[in-house]
Amino acid sequence: MSSIMTNASALTALQSLNATNKNLEATQARISTGYRVSQASDNAAYWSIATTMRSDNQAMSTVSDALGLGASKVDTAYTGINSAITTINQIQQKLTASYGQTDASKEKTQTEIAALQKQLKAYADGATFSGTNMLSVSTATGTAADVKIVSAFNRSSTGAVSISTIDVNVESIKLYDSGAAPTAKGILDTARLGLTGAAVATASNPTLGAAAAATDTYSVASLTIFSSSTAASDTQIQQMMNVVDAALKDMTTSATKLGAAKSSIDLQKTFTSSLMDSIDRGVGQLVDADMNKESTRLQALQVQQQLGIQALSIANGSSQSILSLFRG
């Protein structure tokens, strides 16, 4: 049936053209943004997942920065304690050289030992990075607080977030503690028994020049082989050597702990970087547009659009043929 009131062909062609234009707009949006899912209306589930993972990736970027900062703190402490180990070896050499020497020689050696002791303190005080010093601390009461380095941002299966840290036990590696009442002093300023080198809570200062006693204590930071006109006896120097050797062992252990912490930080940095890349790839698979596919679709839709316009033009022109029925 031919009608001048309703052009069914034109309506069908118009609907087809509108659908083509809508698909064309969507394809052009994907090409211009690079995303197949750029907003929640495109795919609510994928958009939600991608948004959450992007947020997690930003948090992990901050974790990566924190790991870099932590690595610098640990590396600074390691450098300080490594330099201190070299210096304490020199003190041990001076003590060894003074054994059996005259009082005059011991007096000269004491000058060198005092200079090395000052150098030890300078190393510890100078091992500061971003306000953190693990070697020279001041504990008011109890023990020195651990240095916590943020190492991971975690999200559980329920969506709860948490932070993991790499902890450096400052109490076990500190060289000096100038606090009022710490539980234990540092490796170099703590009192140690001359016989064994073991750290003790209460000092028992020896009488310089006398025979060494079993209860005599010394600390690396303050040991003295000559004071005023009195020189340490050889048995006392032997005990001082025991104390220095014990402190050296403790410092070596501390350096090992710092090295292990540095290794853990480096491994975590590598893992975090790889994890961020994996998340980026995963998000891309969810929301990124396939540009090869979209470019092909664009060309096809442009042809469909042109054909739709042509079809609509033909459908609109069909009503003109009705006029020929009324011509004489």
Sequence and secondary structure as in RCSB ss.txt:
>XXXX:A:sequence
MSSIMTNASALTALQSLNATNKNLEATQARISTGYRVSQASDNAAYWSIATTMRSDNQAMSTVSDALGLGASKVD
TAYTGINSAITTINQIQQKLTASYGQTDASKEKTQTEIAALQKQLKAYADGATFSGTNMLSVSTATGTAADVKIV
SAFNRSSTGAVSISTIDVNVESIKLYDSGAAPTAKGILDTARLGLTGAAVATASNPTLGAAAAATDTYSVASLTI
FSSSTAASDTQIQQMMNVVDAALKDMTTSATKLGAAKSSIDLQKTFTSSLMDSIDRGVGQLVDADMNKESTRLQA
LQVQQQLGIQALSIANGSSQSILSLFRG
>XXXX:A:secstr
   SS  HHHHHHHHHHHHHHHHHHHHHHHHHH BS  STTT HHHHHHHHHHHHHHHHHHHHHHHHHHHHHHHH
HHHHHHHHHHHHHHHHHHHHHHHTT  HHHHHHHHHHHHHHHHHHHHHHHH EETTEESSEE  SEE    EEEE
EEEEE TTS EEEEEEEE GGGT SEE  SEESS  TTTSEEETTT  EESS     TTS   TT EE TTT  S
EETTEE  HHHHHHHHHHHHHHHHHHHHHHHHHHHHHHHHHHHHHHHHHHHHHHHHHHHHHHB  HHHHHHHHHH
HHHHHHHHHHHHHHHHHGGGGGGGGG  
